């Protein structure tokens, strides 16, 4: 009879880490202006991304992994337009 310790690669944290890495590799990150603008994203998604490293999707549809200070960039015009139409 085997135990989880006998075959550590068949479940547990190692499997979760490998599955997360595979999912992230499968994500198609879109190139483009996300390097030039700051985008609107739900706050809980930003926190989730900070913890998991999973990419986020902005209101405009851009998908990327946040890592830069958004205060240093102008707001994405498309995100701003969508946000203003939702709020006002």
C-alpha positions in Angstrom: 0.0 0.0 0.0 1.5 3.4 -0.9 1.1 6.6 1.0 1.1 10.2 -0.3 4.7 10.5 0.9 5.7 7.5 -1.3 4.6 9.3 -4.4 4.8 13.1 -3.7 4.1 14.0 -7.3 0.6 12.6 -7.4 -1.3 15.4 -5.7 -0.9 18.1 -3.1 1.0 21.4 -3.5 3.3 20.2 -6.2 0.4 19.3 -8.4 -1.4 22.6 -7.7 1.8 24.6 -8.5 2.3 22.6 -11.7 -1.4 23.1 -12.8 -1.2 26.8 -12.0 1.9 27.2 -14.0 0.3 25.3 -17.0 -2.7 27.6 -16.8 -0.6 30.7 -16.8 1.4 29.4 -19.7 -1.8 28.8 -21.7 -3.0 32.3 -21.1 -2.5 34.4 -24.2 -1.3 37.8 -22.9 -2.1 40.5 -25.3 0.6 42.8 -26.5 -0.1 46.4 -27.0 -0.7 49.6 -25.1 -0.9 48.1 -21.6 2.7 49.2 -21.3 1.8 52.8 -21.9 -1.4 53.2 -20.0 -2.9 52.3 -16.6 -6.2 50.4 -16.9 -9.3 50.0 -14.8 -9.6 46.6 -13.1 -11.7 45.4 -10.2 -9.8 45.8 -7.0 -10.4 42.2 -5.9 -8.9 41.0 -9.2 -5.8 43.1 -8.6 -5.4 41.6 -5.1 -6.0 38.1 -6.5 -3.4 38.7 -9.2 -0.8 39.9 -6.7 -1.3 36.7 -4.7 -1.5 34.2 -7.5 0.3 35.9 -10.4 -2.7 35.3 -12.6 -3.3 37.9 -15.3 -6.2 40.3 -15.0 -8.5 41.7 -17.7 -9.2 45.5 -17.8 -12.5 47.1 -18.8 -11.1 47.6 -22.3 -10.3 43.9 -22.6 -6.6 44.1 -22.2 -5.1 41.1 -20.3 -1.8 41.3 -18.5 -0.1 40.7 -15.2 0.1 43.9 -13.2 3.5 44.8 -12.0 4.0 48.6 -12.5 2.9 51.6 -10.6 -0.3 52.8 -12.4 0.2 56.3 -11.0 3.1 56.7 -13.5 1.0 56.3 -16.6 -2.0 58.0 -18.2 -5.4 56.3 -17.9 -6.4 54.1 -20.8 -8.9 56.2 -22.8 -11.1 53.1 -23.6 -11.2 52.0 -20.0 -12.1 55.6 -18.9 -14.9 55.8 -21.5 -16.4 52.4 -20.4 -16.1 53.3 -16.7 -17.8 56.7 -17.2 -20.6 55.1 -19.1 -21.1 52.6 -16.2 -21.0 55.2 -13.5 -22.8 58.1 -15.0 
